[in-house]
Amino acid sequence: MGYIWWNFVAILAMVLPVKSQLSVGFYSKSCPKVESIVRSTVESYFKADPTIAAGLLRLHFHDCFVQGCDGSVLIMDENAEINAGPNMGLRGFEVVDDAKAKLENLCPGVVSCADILALATRDAVYLSDGPSWSVPTGRRDGKVSISFEAEDLPSPFEPIDNHIQKFAEKGLDEEDLVTLVGAHTVGRTDCQLFSYRLQNFTSTGNPDPTISPSFLTELRTLCPLDGDPFRGVAMDKDSQLKFDNSFYKNLMNGNGVLESDQRLWSHPSTRDIVKRYGGNLRGLLGLRFSFEFKKAMVKLSSIGVKTGTQGEIRKVCYQFNK
Ligand SMILES: *[C@@H]1O[C@H](CO)[C@@H](O)[C@H](O)[C@H]1NC(C)=O
């Protein structure tokens, strides 16, 4: 069974159409050690702090949604994307900068920051017991990073219809949306981003009725009215550091933390997809989520990429070349 299934996966991978000018092994001649250097760099940060995986996933996603996956989010400047509201609390910059410094020593001016971030994200998922996949590379770094362009990133307070629309604008469908939100299986969020659900939700006098009673008690304990608004809370209450499908199971049981996550279970266009990933046959459905997640990540990390002679290869990831 397993053997046949994996063969099927391999054949499917061969017939999937090529969607961009990126290619797996783009640096195999120009900088053959790129993947092993990124991997070992991510490993060392991950050992010290496994929550860096969620940081890198979010960083890559926010990079790709604004100006395409071109490292625009990495620019440290007053007016750059990093200073937009939705980019508050972004993490993982030091991992990319560190890998970049090592690669500049080895093969100067060759590897883009955008590619380093895409590879590091893949490695972080794998280190969290998630799937691994081949990352097509060859992205170039962008020369534009403007704060206001990042203000429109999907927000946890928006209805699912908005999320569907924003993903569609990037060529991602409803299945990609639900699949990519699964990254929250290793994520954390702050009390301030969901505590409004815990009492007098939409001025009804009651909490959000879609939160399960036991989870409501748990969340109220973690985020009391006079508590720290910046306290971190796991978005997958069962296994914060493990990349698995229990996040979806939690949505099905009213144990979603962010409102927009929980709404994936009530919205008619996304409910069945959540069920497909989070239903009872744990092992098999976990496999299905892993398989779809790899595909969705390759799609995400190909959005609006710059290749060939577009953009540049930055010398350092936090500023444009002079
Ligand atoms: C809930 O909020 C509304 C609107 O702000 C307010 O009028 C009402 O008194 C609140 N109810 C409770 C139980 O706090």
PDBQT file of the ligand as one rigid body, heavy atoms in Angstrom, charges set to zero:
ROOT
HETATM    1  C1  LIG A 401     -21.356  44.695  25.552  1.00  0.00    +0.000 C 
HETATM    2  O1  LIG A 401     -20.975  45.777  24.706  1.00  0.00    +0.000 OA
HETATM    3  C2  LIG A 401     -22.031  46.674  24.441  1.00  0.00    +0.000 C 
HETATM    4  C3  LIG A 401     -21.557  47.681  23.411  1.00  0.00    +0.000 C 
HETATM    5  O2  LIG A 401     -20.308  48.199  23.756  1.00  0.00    +0.000 OA
HETATM    6  C4  LIG A 401     -22.510  47.308  25.753  1.00  0.00    +0.000 C 
HETATM    7  O3  LIG A 401     -23.544  48.191  25.489  1.00  0.00    +0.000 OA
HETATM    8  C5  LIG A 401     -22.941  46.221  26.717  1.00  0.00    +0.000 C 
HETATM    9  O4  LIG A 401     -23.259  46.788  27.963  1.00  0.00    +0.000 OA
HETATM   10  C6  LIG A 401     -21.844  45.162  26.880  1.00  0.00    +0.000 C 
HETATM   11  N1  LIG A 401     -22.360  44.062  27.649  1.00  0.00    +0.000 N 
HETATM   12  C7  LIG A 401     -21.703  43.497  28.658  1.00  0.00    +0.000 C 
HETATM   13  C8  LIG A 401     -22.374  42.338  29.321  1.00  0.00    +0.000 C 
HETATM   14  O5  LIG A 401     -20.619  43.882  29.028  1.00  0.00    +0.000 OA
ENDROOT
TORSDOF 0
